Amino acid sequence: MQQATPRRRRRLRVRTEQFRRIAREKLDIRSDRALAAALGINPINLSKLLNHHQQPSGILIAIILDAFDEPFERLFEVRLGDDEPTALAEVA
């Protein structure tokens, strides 16, 4: 009997560099603490999100998309496991 290959889990995460660049350019925000305050979220949660230790919730995605007025693909990416981008991640 063949053993099934484990499926690698897809993870949604923020495109950190683009996220910070857009925050600077569009919102004139220079620090993560100021960005957290502008978004109305806890700075610790923003840090976890930007360091890829936490996936964004649906509500947080909506808050970010509303604040940045950017397409989803410019701010977020889907990754396989911890490394490989999927086709969706390569759109932007």
N, C-alpha and C positions, 0 to 999 in steps of 0.2 A: 504494500500500500504506500503510495506516494504522500509525502507530507506537504501540506499546503504552504506556499510561500507567504509569510506574513505581509499584509498590506502596509505600506508606509503611509502614515497619517499626514494629511495635508494640514498646513497651518496658515492662518491669515495673520499677516503682520504689517506694521507700518514701514514704509520706505523712509527710514530715519533721516537720511541726508536731505532728500527732497522735502520732507516734512518740515525740517528746520529752516531750509532755504526759503520755502514758501512762507513760513511764519515771519521771517525777516522781511521779505519783499512785500508781501500783501498786508500783513498786520503790523509791521514795524516792531516786532517783538524779538528781543535779543536773548532772553534767558528762558530756560524751561519752567522756572517758577512763575514768571510773568505769563507764559503761554498757558500753564495750568490754570492760573487765575482767570485769564481771558476766556478759557473754555468752560470754566466753572467745575473743574475736577480737582481731585487731590493730587498734589505734586508727586507723591509716592507712586500713585497709579500711572501718572504720565511717564515717570522714570521707568517703571516696569514695562510699559508699552513700547517706549523708544529703545529699550535694551533687549527687546524680544523675550521678556520673561512672562509676558501676559498677552493673550489675544484680545483684541478689542471686542466689546459687546456691541450689539446692534444699536443701542442708544448712543454709545460713544462714537460709533461710525457716523451716525446721523448728525451728532453735534459737530464733529470734525468737518464733514462735508458741507454743512451749513456755514460754519465759520470761515472755511477756506475758499468756498465756491470753486472747487476744482473737481475734475472727474475722479471717480473712485480709483481708477487704475494709476493715477499719478501719485496717490497717497498711500495705497495699500498694494501688497503683493501676496500671492499664494505660493507657499513653499512646500516641497515634499520633505518630510522629516525636518532636519535643521539646516539643510544645505541647498538642495536643488530647486530652482524655480520651476514652476509648471508653465504651460503655455499661456495661461492668464497673466502670470507675472511678467511675461515678456512683451505684453501689449504696449506698455508705456514707453 
